[in-house]
Amino acid sequence: NPTGYAQVIEEQTNGWLSRVYTWGMELISQDQVLGSGASSQWTLSYYGYDGHGNVRFLTDYRSTLKHFWKDLISIIQESHCIMQ
């Protein structure tokens, strides 16, 4: 984030807001909709970094480990973002 200010990026799927990313100096969190219809709910996750500044894991708001990436290839393969 070259601006030095916090930023929020929203991702839409089929015209509906599906994820919200929060950036500070690095990616801080993602909030995503899980489920559909009346049973859908927002789930907040925080990004964790290794000593080299690489994203390695996601935790929930209680710091419970939710996902761990071993390498960059697995992050790209599991990503829902469009890479340009």
PDB file of N, CA, C and O in Angstrom:
ATOM      1  N   ASN A   1       0.840  -1.176   0.000  1.00  0.00           N
ATOM      2  CA  ASN A   1       0.000   0.000   0.000  1.00  0.00           C
ATOM      3  C   ASN A   1       0.890   1.245   0.000  1.00  0.00           C
ATOM      4  O   ASN A   1       1.355   1.667   1.058  1.00  0.00           O
ATOM      5  N   PRO A   2       1.127   1.826  -1.153  1.00  0.00           N
ATOM      6  CA  PRO A   2       2.043   2.967  -1.238  1.00  0.00           C
ATOM      7  C   PRO A   2       1.485   4.272  -0.674  1.00  0.00           C
ATOM      8  O   PRO A   2       2.246   5.221  -0.484  1.00  0.00           O
ATOM      9  N   THR A   3       0.176   4.350  -0.399  1.00  0.00           N
ATOM     10  CA  THR A   3      -0.408   5.609   0.069  1.00  0.00           C
ATOM     11  C   THR A   3      -0.093   5.901   1.525  1.00  0.00           C
ATOM     12  O   THR A   3      -0.064   7.061   1.935  1.00  0.00           O
ATOM     13  N   GLY A   4       0.145   4.848   2.315  1.00  0.00           N
ATOM     14  CA  GLY A   4       0.366   5.036   3.741  1.00  0.00           C
ATOM     15  C   GLY A   4      -0.924   5.124   4.537  1.00  0.00           C
ATOM     16  O   GLY A   4      -0.887   5.218   5.764  1.00  0.00           O
ATOM     17  N   TYR A   5      -2.065   5.094   3.859  1.00  0.00           N
ATOM     18  CA  TYR A   5      -3.364   5.135   4.520  1.00  0.00           C
ATOM     19  C   TYR A   5      -4.033   3.772   4.443  1.00  0.00           C
ATOM     20  O   TYR A   5      -3.789   3.006   3.510  1.00  0.00           O
ATOM     21  N   ALA A   6      -4.874   3.471   5.422  1.00  0.00           N
ATOM     22  CA  ALA A   6      -5.641   2.224   5.382  1.00  0.00           C
ATOM     23  C   ALA A   6      -6.588   2.253   4.188  1.00  0.00           C
ATOM     24  O   ALA A   6      -7.120   3.304   3.833  1.00  0.00           O
ATOM     25  N   GLN A   7      -6.792   1.092   3.573  1.00  0.00           N
ATOM     26  CA  GLN A   7      -7.679   0.992   2.425  1.00  0.00           C
ATOM     27  C   GLN A   7      -8.572  -0.229   2.575  1.00  0.00           C
ATOM     28  O   GLN A   7      -8.199  -1.212   3.216  1.00  0.00           O
ATOM     29  N   VAL A   8      -9.750  -0.157   1.978  1.00  0.00           N
ATOM     30  CA  VAL A   8     -10.693  -1.269   1.964  1.00  0.00           C
ATOM     31  C   VAL A   8     -10.999  -1.587   0.514  1.00  0.00           C
ATOM     32  O   VAL A   8     -11.322  -0.695  -0.271  1.00  0.00           O
ATOM     33  N   ILE A   9     -10.895  -2.871   0.157  1.00  0.00           N
ATOM     34  CA  ILE A   9     -11.184  -3.324  -1.205  1.00  0.00           C
ATOM     35  C   ILE A   9     -12.348  -4.296  -1.120  1.00  0.00           C
ATOM     36  O   ILE A   9     -12.324  -5.239  -0.330  1.00  0.00           O
ATOM     37  N   GLU A  10     -13.369  -4.062  -1.939  1.00  0.00           N
ATOM     38  CA  GLU A  10     -14.539  -4.929  -1.947  1.00  0.00           C
ATOM     39  C   GLU A  10     -14.540  -5.801  -3.191  1.00  0.00           C
ATOM     40  O   GLU A  10     -14.196  -5.344  -4.281  1.00  0.00           O
ATOM     41  N   GLU A  11     -14.927  -7.056  -3.023  1.00  0.00           N
ATOM     42  CA  GLU A  11     -15.013  -8.014  -4.129  1.00  0.00           C
ATOM     43  C   GLU A  11     -16.473  -8.426  -4.286  1.00  0.00           C
ATOM     44  O   GLU A  11     -17.149  -8.750  -3.309  1.00  0.00           O
ATOM     45  N   GLN A  12     -16.947  -8.408  -5.527  1.00  0.00           N
ATOM     46  CA  GLN A  12     -18.324  -8.797  -5.792  1.00  0.00           C
ATOM     47  C   GLN A  12     -18.377 -10.088  -6.584  1.00  0.00           C
ATOM     48  O   GLN A  12     -17.516 -10.348  -7.424  1.00  0.00           O
ATOM     49  N   THR A  13     -19.401 -10.903  -6.312  1.00  0.00           N
ATOM     50  CA  THR A  13     -19.671 -12.124  -7.056  1.00  0.00           C
ATOM     51  C   THR A  13     -21.129 -12.065  -7.502  1.00  0.00           C
ATOM     52  O   THR A  13     -22.037 -11.948  -6.678  1.00  0.00           O
ATOM     53  N   ASN A  14     -21.339 -12.145  -8.795  1.00  0.00           N
ATOM     54  CA  ASN A  14     -22.699 -12.060  -9.356  1.00  0.00           C
ATOM     55  C   ASN A  14     -23.445 -10.815  -8.883  1.00  0.00           C
ATOM     56  O   ASN A  14     -24.648 -10.868  -8.624  1.00  0.00           O
ATOM     57  N   GLY A  15     -22.736  -9.705  -8.772  1.00  0.00           N
ATOM     58  CA  GLY A  15     -23.353  -8.446  -8.388  1.00  0.00           C
ATOM     59  C   GLY A  15     -23.562  -8.239  -6.901  1.00  0.00           C
ATOM     60  O   GLY A  15     -24.076  -7.198  -6.494  1.00  0.00           O
ATOM     61  N   TRP A  16     -23.173  -9.210  -6.076  1.00  0.00           N
ATOM     62  CA  TRP A  16     -23.339  -9.121  -4.628  1.00  0.00           C
ATOM     63  C   TRP A  16     -21.973  -9.010  -3.951  1.00  0.00           C
ATOM     64  O   TRP A  16     -21.002  -9.636  -4.378  1.00  0.00           O
ATOM     65  N   LEU A  17     -21.917  -8.223  -2.916  1.00  0.00           N
ATOM     66  CA  LEU A  17     -20.683  -8.088  -2.146  1.00  0.00           C
ATOM     67  C   LEU A  17     -20.359  -9.430  -1.496  1.00  0.00           C
ATOM     68  O   LEU A  17     -21.179  -9.976  -0.757  1.00  0.00           O
ATOM     69  N   SER A  18     -19.156  -9.967  -1.770  1.00  0.00           N
ATOM     70  CA  SER A  18     -18.806 -11.289  -1.256  1.00  0.00           C
ATOM     71  C   SER A  18     -17.594 -11.278  -0.326  1.00  0.00           C
ATOM     72  O   SER A  18     -17.488 -12.135   0.551  1.00  0.00           O
ATOM     73  N   ARG A  19     -16.685 -10.328  -0.502  1.00  0.00           N
ATOM     74  CA  ARG A  19     -15.504 -10.218   0.363  1.00  0.00           C
ATOM     75  C   ARG A  19     -15.113  -8.764   0.524  1.00  0.00           C
ATOM     76  O   ARG A  19     -15.347  -7.928  -0.349  1.00  0.00           O
ATOM     77  N   VAL A  20     -14.511  -8.490   1.663  1.00  0.00           N
ATOM     78  CA  VAL A  20     -13.966  -7.166   1.934  1.00  0.00           C
ATOM     79  C   VAL A  20     -12.564  -7.367   2.497  1.00  0.00           C
ATOM     80  O   VAL A  20     -12.381  -8.048   3.507  1.00  0.00           O
ATOM     81  N   TYR A  21     -11.572  -6.764   1.829  1.00  0.00           N
ATOM     82  CA  TYR A  21     -10.176  -6.863   2.268  1.00  0.00           C
ATOM     83  C   TYR A  21      -9.782  -5.542   2.918  1.00  0.00           C
ATOM     84  O   TYR A  21     -10.123  -4.474   2.409  1.00  0.00           O
ATOM     85  N   THR A  22      -9.069  -5.608   4.033  1.00  0.00           N
ATOM     86  CA  THR A  22      -8.578  -4.419   4.716  1.00  0.00           C
ATOM     87  C   THR A  22      -7.056  -4.402   4.635  1.00  0.00           C
ATOM     88  O   THR A  22      -6.382  -5.349   5.039  1.00  0.00           O
ATOM     89  N   TRP A  23      -6.536  -3.299   4.102  1.00  0.00           N
ATOM     90  CA  TRP A  23      -5.090  -3.118   3.956  1.00  0.00           C
ATOM     91  C   TRP A  23      -4.625  -1.999   4.857  1.00  0.00           C
ATOM     92  O   TRP A  23      -5.272  -0.957   4.958  1.00  0.00           O
ATOM     93  N   GLY A  24      -3.493  -2.219   5.514  1.00  0.00           N
ATOM     94  CA  GLY A  24      -2.764  -1.169   6.209  1.00  0.00           C
ATOM     95  C   GLY A  24      -1.471  -1.025   5.431  1.00  0.00           C
ATOM     96  O   GLY A  24      -1.505  -0.752   4.231  1.00  0.00           O
ATOM     97  N   MET A  25      -0.336  -1.200   6.082  1.00  0.00           N
ATOM     98  CA  MET A  25       0.931  -1.265   5.354  1.00  0.00           C
ATOM     99  C   MET A  25       1.022  -2.591   4.606  1.00  0.00           C
ATOM    100  O   MET A  25       1.732  -2.689   3.605  1.00  0.00           O
ATOM    101  N   GLU A  26       0.308  -3.614   5.085  1.00  0.00           N
ATOM    102  CA  GLU A  26       0.187  -4.917   4.437  1.00  0.00           C
ATOM    103  C   GLU A  26      -1.269  -5.350   4.551  1.00  0.00           C
ATOM    104  O   GLU A  26      -2.068  -4.685   5.210  1.00  0.00           O
ATOM    105  N   LEU A  27      -1.613  -6.458   3.914  1.00  0.00           N
ATOM    106  CA  LEU A  27      -2.957  -7.005   4.007  1.00  0.00           C
ATOM    107  C   LEU A  27      -3.231  -7.415   5.449  1.00  0.00           C
ATOM    108  O   LEU A  27      -2.455  -8.172   6.033  1.00  0.00           O
ATOM    109  N   ILE A  28      -4.323  -6.927   6.027  1.00  0.00           N
ATOM    110  CA  ILE A  28      -4.641  -7.182   7.431  1.00  0.00           C
ATOM    111  C   ILE A  28      -5.692  -8.267   7.579  1.00  0.00           C
ATOM    112  O   ILE A  28      -5.500  -9.228   8.324  1.00  0.00           O
ATOM    113  N   SER A  29      -6.819  -8.114   6.858  1.00  0.00           N
ATOM    114  CA  SER A  29      -7.920  -9.047   7.075  1.00  0.00           C
ATOM    115  C   SER A  29      -8.787  -9.199   5.836  1.00  0.00           C
ATOM    116  O   SER A  29      -8.705  -8.415   4.890  1.00  0.00           O
ATOM    117  N   GLN A  30      -9.622 -10.237   5.872  1.00  0.00           N
ATOM    118  CA  GLN A  30     -10.663 -10.405   4.876  1.00  0.00           C
ATOM    119  C   GLN A  30     -11.939 -10.786   5.605  1.00  0.00           C
ATOM    120  O   GLN A  30     -11.921 -11.567   6.557  1.00  0.00           O
ATOM    121  N   ASP A  31     -13.035 -10.227   5.147  1.00  0.00           N
ATOM    122  CA  ASP A  31     -14.347 -10.543   5.684  1.00  0.00           C
ATOM    123  C   ASP A  31     -15.129 -11.103   4.508  1.00  0.00           C
ATOM    124  O   ASP A  31     -15.277 -10.421   3.494  1.00  0.00           O
ATOM    125  N   GLN A  32     -15.632 -12.324   4.615  1.00  0.00           N
ATOM    126  CA  GLN A  32     -16.299 -12.943   3.478  1.00  0.00           C
ATOM    127  C   GLN A  32     -17.632 -13.545   3.872  1.00  0.00           C
ATOM    128  O   GLN A  32     -17.833 -13.958   5.014  1.00  0.00           O
ATOM    129  N   VAL A  33     -18.542 -13.589   2.907  1.00  0.00           N
ATOM    130  CA  VAL A  33     -19.850 -14.196   3.126  1.00  0.00           C
ATOM    131  C   VAL A  33     -19.728 -15.692   2.900  1.00  0.00           C
ATOM    132  O   VAL A  33     -19.242 -16.134   1.859  1.00  0.00           O
ATOM    133  N   LEU A  34     -20.173 -16.468   3.880  1.00  0.00           N
ATOM    134  CA  LEU A  34     -20.231 -17.919   3.745  1.00  0.00           C
ATOM    135  C   LEU A  34     -21.690 -18.335   3.761  1.00  0.00           C
ATOM    136  O   LEU A  34     -22.475 -17.820   4.558  1.00  0.00           O
ATOM    137  N   GLY A  35     -22.059 -19.263   2.887  1.00  0.00           N
ATOM    138  CA  GLY A  35     -23.441 -19.701   2.781  1.00  0.00           C
ATOM    139  C   GLY A  35     -24.195 -18.816   1.806  1.00  0.00           C
ATOM    140  O   GLY A  35     -23.606 -17.945   1.166  1.00  0.00           O
ATOM    141  N   SER A  36     -25.489 -19.037   1.695  1.00  0.00           N
ATOM    142  CA  SER A  36     -26.308 -18.232   0.800  1.00  0.00           C
ATOM    143  C   SER A  36     -27.700 -18.051   1.386  1.00  0.00           C
ATOM    144  O   SER A  36     -28.140 -18.808   2.251  1.00  0.00           O
ATOM    145  N   GLY A  37     -28.374 -17.029   0.889  1.00  0.00           N
ATOM    146  CA  GLY A  37     -29.730 -16.758   1.344  1.00  0.00           C
ATOM    147  C   GLY A  37     -29.785 -16.377   2.811  1.00  0.00           C
ATOM    148  O   GLY A  37     -28.907 -15.682   3.321  1.00  0.00           O
ATOM    149  N   ALA A  38     -30.831 -16.843   3.482  1.00  0.00           N
ATOM    150  CA  ALA A  38     -31.051 -16.500   4.893  1.00  0.00           C
ATOM    151  C   ALA A  38     -29.986 -17.092   5.810  1.00  0.00           C
ATOM    152  O   ALA A  38     -29.782 -16.599   6.919  1.00  0.00           O
ATOM    153  N   SER A  39     -29.300 -18.153   5.355  1.00  0.00           N
ATOM    154  CA  SER A  39     -28.290 -18.795   6.204  1.00  0.00           C
ATOM    155  C   SER A  39     -26.888 -18.212   6.011  1.00  0.00           C
ATOM    156  O   SER A  39     -25.935 -18.690   6.627  1.00  0.00           O
ATOM    157  N   SER A  40     -26.747 -17.192   5.170  1.00  0.00           N
ATOM    158  CA  SER A  40     -25.423 -16.616   4.938  1.00  0.00           C
ATOM    159  C   SER A  40     -24.984 -15.776   6.131  1.00  0.00           C
ATOM    160  O   SER A  40     -25.801 -15.169   6.825  1.00  0.00           O
ATOM    161  N   GLN A  41     -23.668 -15.757   6.350  1.00  0.00           N
ATOM    162  CA  GLN A  41     -23.115 -14.931   7.425  1.00  0.00           C
ATOM    163  C   GLN A  41     -21.716 -14.468   7.050  1.00  0.00           C
ATOM    164  O   GLN A  41     -21.012 -15.133   6.290  1.00  0.00           O
ATOM    165  N   TRP A  42     -21.323 -13.330   7.587  1.00  0.00           N
ATOM    166  CA  TRP A  42     -19.992 -12.793   7.351  1.00  0.00           C
ATOM    167  C   TRP A  42     -19.011 -13.446   8.309  1.00  0.00           C
ATOM    168  O   TRP A  42     -19.303 -13.624   9.492  1.00  0.00           O
ATOM    169  N   THR A  43     -17.831 -13.804   7.781  1.00  0.00           N
ATOM    170  CA  THR A  43     -16.789 -14.429   8.583  1.00  0.00           C
ATOM    171  C   THR A  43     -15.497 -13.626   8.420  1.00  0.00           C
ATOM    172  O   THR A  43     -14.990 -13.470   7.309  1.00  0.00           O
ATOM    173  N   LEU A  44     -14.975 -13.123   9.528  1.00  0.00           N
ATOM    174  CA  LEU A  44     -13.768 -12.301   9.527  1.00  0.00           C
ATOM    175  C   LEU A  44     -12.541 -13.167   9.780  1.00  0.00           C
ATOM    176  O   LEU A  44     -12.528 -13.983  10.702  1.00  0.00           O
ATOM    177  N   SER A  45     -11.501 -12.986   8.951  1.00  0.00           N
ATOM    178  CA  SER A  45     -10.228 -13.696   9.109  1.00  0.00           C
ATOM    179  C   SER A  45      -9.085 -12.691   9.052  1.00  0.00           C
ATOM    180  O   SER A  45      -9.164 -11.681   8.353  1.00  0.00           O
ATOM    181  N   TYR A  46      -8.021 -12.980   9.799  1.00  0.00           N
ATOM    182  CA  TYR A  46      -6.838 -12.125   9.813  1.00  0.00           C
ATOM    183  C   TYR A  46      -5.664 -12.864   9.181  1.00  0.00           C
ATOM    184  O   TYR A  46      -5.507 -14.071   9.364  1.00  0.00           O
ATOM    185  N   TYR A  47      -4.838 -12.127   8.436  1.00  0.00           N
ATOM    186  CA  TYR A  47      -3.663 -12.697   7.788  1.00  0.00           C
ATOM    187  C   TYR A  47      -2.485 -12.701   8.744  1.00  0.00           C
ATOM    188  O   TYR A  47      -2.289 -11.753   9.505  1.00  0.00           O
ATOM    189  N   GLY A  48      -1.699 -13.774   8.702  1.00  0.00           N
ATOM    190  CA  GLY A  48      -0.473 -13.881   9.490  1.00  0.00           C
ATOM    191  C   GLY A  48       0.720 -13.997   8.568  1.00  0.00           C
ATOM    192  O   GLY A  48       0.628 -14.613   7.505  1.00  0.00           O
ATOM    193  N   TYR A  49       1.825 -13.419   8.957  1.00  0.00           N
ATOM    194  CA  TYR A  49       3.017 -13.346   8.115  1.00  0.00           C
ATOM    195  C   TYR A  49       4.194 -14.072   8.746  1.00  0.00           C
ATOM    196  O   TYR A  49       4.288 -14.192   9.967  1.00  0.00           O
ATOM    197  N   ASP A  50       5.102 -14.561   7.879  1.00  0.00           N
ATOM    198  CA  ASP A  50       6.350 -15.142   8.375  1.00  0.00           C
ATOM    199  C   ASP A  50       7.392 -14.033   8.499  1.00  0.00           C
ATOM    200  O   ASP A  50       7.080 -12.866   8.263  1.00  0.00           O
ATOM    201  N   GLY A  51       8.606 -14.378   8.862  1.00  0.00           N
ATOM    202  CA  GLY A  51       9.672 -13.406   9.067  1.00  0.00           C
ATOM    203  C   GLY A  51      10.132 -12.682   7.817  1.00  0.00           C
ATOM    204  O   GLY A  51      10.847 -11.685   7.906  1.00  0.00           O
ATOM    205  N   HIS A  52       9.727 -13.176   6.639  1.00  0.00           N
ATOM    206  CA  HIS A  52      10.104 -12.539   5.375  1.00  0.00           C
ATOM    207  C   HIS A  52       8.995 -11.679   4.807  1.00  0.00           C
ATOM    208  O   HIS A  52       9.138 -11.119   3.721  1.00  0.00           O
ATOM    209  N   GLY A  53       7.880 -11.567   5.535  1.00  0.00           N
ATOM    210  CA  GLY A  53       6.770 -10.744   5.072  1.00  0.00           C
ATOM    211  C   GLY A  53       5.801 -11.470   4.156  1.00  0.00           C
ATOM    212  O   GLY A  53       4.959 -10.832   3.524  1.00  0.00           O
ATOM    213  N   ASN A  54       5.901 -12.804   4.070  1.00  0.00           N
ATOM    214  CA  ASN A  54       4.999 -13.588   3.236  1.00  0.00           C
ATOM    215  C   ASN A  54       3.778 -14.022   4.038  1.00  0.00           C
ATOM    216  O   ASN A  54       3.894 -14.367   5.214  1.00  0.00           O
ATOM    217  N   VAL A  55       2.595 -14.004   3.396  1.00  0.00           N
ATOM    218  CA  VAL A  55       1.387 -14.503   4.046  1.00  0.00           C
ATOM    219  C   VAL A  55       1.540 -16.004   4.235  1.00  0.00           C
ATOM    220  O   VAL A  55       1.865 -16.721   3.289  1.00  0.00           O
ATOM    221  N   ARG A  56       1.304 -16.489   5.467  1.00  0.00           N
ATOM    222  CA  ARG A  56       1.443 -17.918   5.748  1.00  0.00           C
ATOM    223  C   ARG A  56       0.183 -18.545   6.323  1.00  0.00           C
ATOM    224  O   ARG A  56      -0.025 -19.750   6.179  1.00  0.00           O
ATOM    225  N   PHE A  57      -0.672 -17.740   6.980  1.00  0.00           N
ATOM    226  CA  PHE A  57      -1.849 -18.351   7.596  1.00  0.00           C
ATOM    227  C   PHE A  57      -2.976 -17.345   7.766  1.00  0.00           C
ATOM    228  O   PHE A  57      -2.768 -16.134   7.695  1.00  0.00           O
ATOM    229  N   LEU A  58      -4.180 -17.875   7.993  1.00  0.00           N
ATOM    230  CA  LEU A  58      -5.362 -17.096   8.339  1.00  0.00           C
ATOM    231  C   LEU A  58      -5.841 -17.539   9.718  1.00  0.00           C
ATOM    232  O   LEU A  58      -5.821 -18.728  10.036  1.00  0.00           O
ATOM    233  N   THR A  59      -6.265 -16.588  10.525  1.00  0.00           N
ATOM    234  CA  THR A  59      -6.867 -16.910  11.815  1.00  0.00           C
ATOM    235  C   THR A  59      -8.248 -16.259  11.884  1.00  0.00           C
ATOM    236  O   THR A  59      -8.542 -15.337  11.124  1.00  0.00           O
ATOM    237  N   ASP A  60      -9.093 -16.744  12.798  1.00  0.00           N
ATOM    238  CA  ASP A  60     -10.366 -16.071  13.018  1.00  0.00           C
ATOM    239  C   ASP A  60     -10.167 -14.995  14.085  1.00  0.00           C
ATOM    240  O   ASP A  60      -9.043 -14.754  14.526  1.00  0.00           O
ATOM    241  N   TYR A  61     -11.250 -14.355  14.495  1.00  0.00           N
ATOM    242  CA  TYR A  61     -11.138 -13.246  15.450  1.00  0.00           C
ATOM    243  C   TYR A  61     -10.646 -13.696  16.825  1.00  0.00           C
ATOM    244  O   TYR A  61     -10.246 -12.860  17.636  1.00  0.00           O
ATOM    245  N   ARG A  62     -10.669 -15.012  17.101  1.00  0.00           N
ATOM    246  CA  ARG A  62     -10.160 -15.540  18.380  1.00  0.00           C
ATOM    247  C   ARG A  62      -8.717 -16.028  18.259  1.00  0.00           C
ATOM    248  O   ARG A  62      -8.189 -16.635  19.190  1.00  0.00           O
ATOM    249  N   SER A  63      -8.075 -15.767  17.114  1.00  0.00           N
ATOM    250  CA  SER A  63      -6.707 -16.213  16.807  1.00  0.00           C
ATOM    251  C   SER A  63      -6.598 -17.718  16.608  1.00  0.00           C
ATOM    252  O   SER A  63      -5.509 -18.279  16.727  1.00  0.00           O
ATOM    253  N   THR A  64      -7.715 -18.378  16.305  1.00  0.00           N
ATOM    254  CA  THR A  64      -7.707 -19.804  15.984  1.00  0.00           C
ATOM    255  C   THR A  64      -7.243 -19.978  14.548  1.00  0.00           C
ATOM    256  O   THR A  64      -7.783 -19.344  13.641  1.00  0.00           O
ATOM    257  N   LEU A  65      -6.247 -20.830  14.332  1.00  0.00           N
ATOM    258  CA  LEU A  65      -5.716 -21.057  12.997  1.00  0.00           C
ATOM    259  C   LEU A  65      -6.787 -21.661  12.097  1.00  0.00           C
ATOM    260  O   LEU A  65      -7.380 -22.688  12.427  1.00  0.00           O
ATOM    261  N   LYS A  66      -7.035 -21.010  10.945  1.00  0.00           N
ATOM    262  CA  LYS A  66      -8.053 -21.482  10.013  1.00  0.00           C
ATOM    263  C   LYS A  66      -7.453 -22.065   8.738  1.00  0.00           C
ATOM    264  O   LYS A  66      -8.026 -22.979   8.144  1.00  0.00           O
ATOM    265  N   HIS A  67      -6.314 -21.549   8.319  1.00  0.00           N
ATOM    266  CA  HIS A  67      -5.686 -22.039   7.094  1.00  0.00           C
ATOM    267  C   HIS A  67      -4.195 -21.725   7.131  1.00  0.00           C
ATOM    268  O   HIS A  67      -3.780 -20.681   7.635  1.00  0.00           O
ATOM    269  N   PHE A  68      -3.403 -22.632   6.595  1.00  0.00           N
ATOM    270  CA  PHE A  68      -1.950 -22.453   6.558  1.00  0.00           C
ATOM    271  C   PHE A  68      -1.464 -22.762   5.146  1.00  0.00           C
ATOM    272  O   PHE A  68      -1.800 -23.809   4.592  1.00  0.00           O
ATOM    273  N   TRP A  69      -0.671 -21.854   4.556  1.00  0.00           N
ATOM    274  CA  TRP A  69      -0.096 -22.068   3.230  1.00  0.00           C
ATOM    275  C   TRP A  69       1.373 -22.432   3.365  1.00  0.00           C
ATOM    276  O   TRP A  69       2.113 -21.800   4.120  1.00  0.00           O
ATOM    277  N   LYS A  70       1.790 -23.452   2.630  1.00  0.00           N
ATOM    278  CA  LYS A  70       3.186 -23.884   2.673  1.00  0.00           C
ATOM    279  C   LYS A  70       4.063 -23.079   1.735  1.00  0.00           C
ATOM    280  O   LYS A  70       5.234 -22.837   2.027  1.00  0.00           O
ATOM    281  N   ASP A  71       3.499 -22.660   0.599  1.00  0.00           N
ATOM    282  CA  ASP A  71       4.299 -21.926  -0.377  1.00  0.00           C
ATOM    283  C   ASP A  71       3.417 -21.032  -1.239  1.00  0.00           C
ATOM    284  O   ASP A  71       2.190 -21.111  -1.166  1.00  0.00           O
ATOM    285  N   LEU A  72       4.036 -20.182  -2.054  1.00  0.00           N
ATOM    286  CA  LEU A  72       3.321 -19.234  -2.889  1.00  0.00           C
ATOM    287  C   LEU A  72       2.418 -19.924  -3.897  1.00  0.00           C
ATOM    288  O   LEU A  72       1.325 -19.427  -4.169  1.00  0.00           O
ATOM    289  N   ILE A  73       2.832 -21.044  -4.457  1.00  0.00           N
ATOM    290  CA  ILE A  73       2.022 -21.740  -5.456  1.00  0.00           C
ATOM    291  C   ILE A  73       0.673 -22.131  -4.862  1.00  0.00           C
ATOM    292  O   ILE A  73      -0.350 -21.984  -5.531  1.00  0.00           O
ATOM    293  N   SER A  74       0.642 -22.621  -3.633  1.00  0.00           N
ATOM    294  CA  SER A  74      -0.630 -23.008  -3.029  1.00  0.00           C
ATOM    295  C   SER A  74      -1.518 -21.791  -2.781  1.00  0.00           C
ATOM    296  O   SER A  74      -2.742 -21.901  -2.848  1.00  0.00           O
ATOM    297  N   ILE A  75      -0.922 -20.631  -2.496  1.00  0.00           N
ATOM    298  CA  ILE A  75      -1.713 -19.414  -2.309  1.00  0.00           C
ATOM    299  C   ILE A  75      -2.369 -19.020  -3.623  1.00  0.00           C
ATOM    300  O   ILE A  75      -3.555 -18.692  -3.650  1.00  0.00           O
ATOM    301  N   ILE A  76      -1.606 -19.048  -4.715  1.00  0.00           N
ATOM    302  CA  ILE A  76      -2.149 -18.673  -6.026  1.00  0.00           C
ATOM    303  C   ILE A  76      -3.226 -19.660  -6.454  1.00  0.00           C
ATOM    304  O   ILE A  76      -4.258 -19.242  -6.979  1.00  0.00           O
ATOM    305  N   GLN A  77      -3.019 -20.948  -6.248  1.00  0.00           N
ATOM    306  CA  GLN A  77      -3.995 -21.938  -6.649  1.00  0.00           C
ATOM    307  C   GLN A  77      -5.300 -21.812  -5.868  1.00  0.00           C
ATOM    308  O   GLN A  77      -6.366 -22.104  -6.411  1.00  0.00           O
ATOM    309  N   GLU A  78      -5.242 -21.389  -4.625  1.00  0.00           N
ATOM    310  CA  GLU A  78      -6.430 -21.295  -3.794  1.00  0.00           C
ATOM    311  C   GLU A  78      -7.048 -19.894  -3.813  1.00  0.00           C
ATOM    312  O   GLU A  78      -8.099 -19.673  -3.211  1.00  0.00           O
ATOM    313  N   SER A  79      -6.414 -18.963  -4.490  1.00  0.00           N
ATOM    314  CA  SER A  79      -6.877 -17.581  -4.491  1.00  0.00           C
ATOM    315  C   SER A  79      -8.150 -17.421  -5.319  1.00  0.00           C
ATOM    316  O   SER A  79      -8.349 -18.107  -6.322  1.00  0.00           O
ATOM    317  N   HIS A  80      -9.006 -16.498  -4.874  1.00  0.00           N
ATOM    318  CA  HIS A  80     -10.214 -16.169  -5.617  1.00  0.00           C
ATOM    319  C   HIS A  80     -10.039 -14.837  -6.338  1.00  0.00           C
ATOM    320  O   HIS A  80     -10.971 -14.335  -6.965  1.00  0.00           O
ATOM    321  N   CYS A  81      -8.849 -14.274  -6.245  1.00  0.00           N
ATOM    322  CA  CYS A  81      -8.588 -12.978  -6.880  1.00  0.00           C
ATOM    323  C   CYS A  81      -8.176 -13.170  -8.328  1.00  0.00           C
ATOM    324  O   CYS A  81      -7.630 -14.210  -8.699  1.00  0.00           O
ATOM    325  N   ILE A  82      -8.442 -12.163  -9.139  1.00  0.00           N
ATOM    326  CA  ILE A  82      -7.994 -12.197 -10.527  1.00  0.00           C
ATOM    327  C   ILE A  82      -6.592 -11.612 -10.570  1.00  0.00           C
ATOM    328  O   ILE A  82      -6.384 -10.459 -10.191  1.00  0.00           O
ATOM    329  N   MET A  83      -5.637 -12.396 -11.027  1.00  0.00           N
ATOM    330  CA  MET A  83      -4.246 -11.960 -11.099  1.00  0.00           C
ATOM    331  C   MET A  83      -4.024 -11.291 -12.455  1.00  0.00           C
ATOM    332  O   MET A  83      -4.347 -11.876 -13.489  1.00  0.00           O
ATOM    333  N   GLN A  84      -3.477 -10.076 -12.466  1.00  0.00           N
ATOM    334  CA  GLN A  84      -3.183  -9.391 -13.736  1.00  0.00           C
ATOM    335  C   GLN A  84      -1.744  -8.993 -13.772  1.00  0.00           C
ATOM    336  O   GLN A  84      -1.291  -8.404 -14.753  1.00  0.00           O
TER     337      GLN A  84
END
